[in-house]
Amino acid sequence: MERFSPEEIDVTKKYPAIVFFFGGGWSKGSIKQFEPHAKYFSKRGLVSFLVDYRVKNRHNTTPFESLKDAKSAIRYIKEHASEFYVDSSKIIAIGASAGGQLAAATALINGYNEDTDNLLISSKPSALVLFNPAIDNGPGGVGYERVKNDYKGFSPIHNIKKGAPPTIILSGTQDNLIPVATVKEYQLRTRKVGSRCELVLYEGKKHGFFNYNKFENYKKTLIEVDQFLQSLTYLKREPLVEVE
C-alpha cells in the first residue's frame, strides 16, 4: 500500500481513511490509477491508501485472491489505525470496475479471507464509493466466466444485506460493461435493506470516463464524491482544495 496523509496532521486526532482499489478486470491495473484522487483527498483531510492486490497478469491468480487481498488491506489499516492516525470507524472503500467489486465485496461478502488474517477484525468499511463497478458477477455479468457458480458468494449484488454501508455509484449511460439496469438494481436492493445508495449517471459516458486523463469528468466526479462524504460528515466544507 501507498499512503498519503494530510499535510498538517494533528497527532492528537484521528482522521477518516479512504482506501482505493484500481480497476482492470482482476487481471491487470495499477495503484497509479487513483493517485490523483488520493492526493486530493489527503489535502481535504483524509488519510488515503492506494492498495495493490494480486491480479492474473502479474501473479497468475483468480478474482478470489484479489478479494482476499482487498479484505486484508482493510483489516491491516484497522489493526494499525493508531500508527496512521486513522479513525477505524470511518473507513471509505472506493474502487473502479473490478476494483469497485472489491470495494463493495469487502463490505458484503463473508467468504474469501486470507488464512493469515485476524478474522476478529472486520473487513467492512463504513462507506462505499463505486465507479462503474463490476458488482454483478452472475450469469451475464462481468467475470462470470472466471468465478462460475461461486458468484453466489462472490458477487456483491447477490449479497446485499441489512447493514450495507452508505454508498454512492457513479456510472456512464454508455458503459459497455456495466449496464445502467445493473447499477439501478443495486441501488434498489440496497435501499430495500434500509441503507442509503446514491446513483449518479453521466449521460453518454463510457467505461473509465472518470479517470484523471479525462480531466473534466475527473473533476465533476471528484466534487460529487466530496459532497457525498461531506453529507456523511467525513469531510468538512473547509478547507476547499483546488482540483488539479
Order of alpha helices (4+ residues) and beta strands (2+ residues): beta-beta-alpha-beta-alpha-alpha-alpha-beta-alpha-beta-alpha-alpha-beta-alpha-beta-alpha
